[in-house]
Amino acid sequence: MINKQKEQSPKTFQRGKSYLMHLVSRSAKTSYEIRQKLRRSDYNEDIVDQVIEFGKNYDFIDDQSYTIRWLKSCASRKFYGKIKCIQELKKKGIDTEIINEQIELFFDDKEISEYQIALDYLSKKRHLIKGKDLYQQKQKASRILFQRGFSMDVINPVINDYFDSDFNSDNNNSYQKRIF
């Protein structure tokens, strides 16, 4: 019987750097994600620490800029609220201090408001808000926004403005159609 075991070369710092380059060439990663991948590949802790330090020194790993890019992506494509953003960034191993700082800076920006993100998402998901009466529609809309990580402080004004403008425009159009 032939034994087909490959001879494993030792997990050196040089191999760790190469693996780091491979990982970050595909997409940006947090230091936590890189650390987990190196551990799963059986690198010892000393080498993992050296590779992480190397990545930070040469800006291959930068949790702060990663957080900024990730928040921009979430606002434009995923329509997440503050709560959901915080949860997702914590899963990625970003430090709580960095998260809180960047969340406040991002959502305090005049161009990007949590209110507008929620309103845009609700408009996009208009087809899901079906119900027999206005109360049921508002409840469904609230649940949809709550699942996306918006707080009730944002949801209530969005719901009120969305349904007031939506139904006022529908009622005005139907009233004008009946008169003329």
C-alpha positions in Angstrom: 0.0 0.0 0.0 1.4 3.4 -1.0 1.2 6.1 1.5 0.3 9.4 -0.3 1.0 11.8 2.5 2.4 15.1 1.3 5.3 16.4 3.2 4.1 19.6 4.9 6.5 22.5 4.8 6.7 24.5 8.0 4.4 27.5 8.3 6.9 30.3 8.1 6.5 34.0 8.3 7.3 34.2 4.6 4.5 31.8 3.7 2.2 33.7 6.0 3.0 37.0 4.2 2.3 35.2 0.9 -1.0 33.9 2.2 -1.9 37.4 3.5 -1.2 38.9 0.0 -3.4 36.2 -1.5 -6.3 37.0 0.9 -6.2 40.7 0.5 -5.8 40.6 -3.3 -9.4 39.2 -3.5 -11.1 41.6 -1.2 -10.3 43.8 1.8 -10.2 42.0 5.1 -10.2 43.0 8.7 -7.4 42.0 11.0 -9.8 39.6 12.8 -10.7 37.9 9.5 -7.0 37.5 8.6 -6.2 36.2 12.0 -8.9 33.6 11.8 -7.9 32.4 8.4 -4.2 32.1 9.5 -5.2 30.1 12.6 -7.4 27.8 10.5 -4.3 27.2 8.3 -2.4 26.1 11.3 0.0 29.0 11.7 1.3 29.4 15.2 0.4 32.6 17.2 3.8 34.2 16.9 3.7 34.0 13.1 0.1 35.2 13.0 1.0 38.2 15.1 4.0 39.0 12.8 1.9 38.7 9.7 -0.9 40.9 11.1 1.7 43.5 12.1 3.3 43.3 8.7 -0.1 43.8 7.1 -0.9 46.9 9.3 2.6 48.4 8.6 2.1 48.2 4.8 -1.6 49.1 4.9 -2.8 45.8 3.7 -4.9 45.6 6.8 -6.6 48.8 8.0 -9.8 48.3 10.0 -10.6 52.0 10.1 -10.6 52.5 6.3 -12.3 49.1 5.9 -15.1 50.3 8.2 -15.6 53.5 6.1 -15.8 51.6 2.8 -18.1 49.0 4.3 -20.5 51.7 5.7 -20.6 53.4 2.2 -21.4 50.1 0.6 -24.2 49.3 3.2 -25.8 52.7 2.7 -25.9 52.5 -1.1 -26.6 48.8 -1.7 -27.8 47.1 1.4 -29.9 49.9 3.0 -28.9 49.0 6.6 -29.6 51.2 9.6 -27.2 52.0 12.4 -28.1 48.9 14.5 -27.6 46.5 11.7 -24.3 48.2 10.7 -23.0 47.9 14.2 -24.0 44.2 14.4 -22.3 43.3 11.1 -19.1 45.2 11.9 -18.9 43.5 15.3 -19.2 40.1 13.5 -16.2 41.2 11.3 -14.2 41.8 14.5 -13.9 45.5 14.2 -13.1 47.2 17.5 -16.1 48.8 19.2 -14.4 52.2 19.5 -13.7 52.3 15.8 -17.3 51.2 15.0 -18.9 53.9 17.2 -16.6 56.6 15.9 -17.2 55.8 12.3 -20.9 55.2 12.6 -21.4 58.7 14.2 -19.2 60.3 11.5 -20.9 58.5 8.7 -24.6 59.0 9.8 -24.0 62.6 10.9 -22.9 63.5 7.4 -25.4 65.9 5.8 -25.5 64.0 2.5 -26.3 60.6 4.1 -29.1 60.3 6.6 -30.5 57.2 8.2 -34.0 58.7 7.5 -33.3 59.0 3.8 -31.8 55.5 3.6 -34.9 54.0 5.3 -37.3 56.0 3.0 -35.4 54.9 -0.1 -35.5 51.2 1.1 -39.3 51.5 1.8 -39.9 52.9 -1.6 -37.9 50.1 -3.1 -39.9 47.4 -1.2 -43.3 49.0 -1.9 -44.5 45.7 -3.4 -44.1 43.9 -0.1 -46.3 46.4 1.8 -49.7 44.9 1.1 -52.6 44.7 3.4 -56.3 45.3 3.8 -56.0 48.6 5.6 -53.6 51.3 6.4 -52.8 50.0 9.9 -51.6 46.6 8.5 -49.5 48.3 5.8 -47.8 50.5 8.4 -47.2 47.4 10.5 -45.6 45.6 7.6 -43.5 48.6 6.7 -42.3 49.0 10.3 -41.3 45.3 10.5 -39.4 45.6 7.2 -37.4 48.6 8.4 -36.8 47.1 11.9 -35.3 44.0 10.3 -32.9 46.2 8.4 -31.6 47.7 11.6 -33.4 51.0 11.9 -34.4 52.3 15.3 -38.0 53.3 16.2 -36.8 56.9 16.3 -36.2 56.6 12.6 -39.0 54.2 11.7 -41.9 56.3 13.0 -41.2 59.5 11.1 -40.4 57.5 7.9 -43.6 55.6 8.2 -45.6 58.7 8.8 -44.0 60.6 5.9 -44.1 57.7 3.5 -47.8 56.9 4.0 -48.9 60.6 4.2 -47.1 61.5 1.0 -48.0 58.2 -0.7 -51.7 58.2 0.2 -52.1 62.0 -0.3 -50.8 61.8 -3.8 -53.0 58.7 -4.6 -56.1 60.3 -3.1 -55.4 63.6 -4.9 -55.0 61.8 -8.3 -58.1 59.7 -7.8 -60.1 62.8 -6.8 -58.9 64.7 -9.8 -59.7 61.8 -12.1 -63.3 61.6 -10.8 -63.9 65.4 -11.3 -62.6 65.6 -14.8 
